[in-house]
């Protein structure tokens, strides 16, 4: 497992890109909603999932994750409460050159979600190197700064 990574900030067009979310809890729900904002086509695989997820415009399969689930995916989100499973998903994605986000690690992944701000003039992404609370805190400060400009 890598302990130190350098993440390159990049904006990516997810419109109609095939994405997979493994897991069906609150964090998975937040990730799904974010991906949907940007037009991703999402498949969710989980044994159990929040009822809100089934109301979203996503394909749902209530079952265990299988390695073949990552085939032809642009981005995978490992959003289970099982750290070992999440790490296995990261390894599979890395072996197949698929971007992967892992909710149970700050570094063991190839893609991070950010706290983001979108205005008419700006699109700003904030990352506190895997600390979502700090990212959201700074996001709020930036929003206030932009309001006072």
Buried (B, 14 or more C-beta within 10 A) or exposed (E): EEEEEEBEEEEEEBEEBBBBBBBBBEBBBBBBEBBBEBEBBBBBBBEEBBEEBEEBEBEBBEEEBEEEBBEEBBBBBBBBEBBEBBBBBBEBBBEBEBBBBBBBBBBBBBBBBBBBBEEEEEEBBBBBEBEBEBBEEBBEEBEEEEEEE
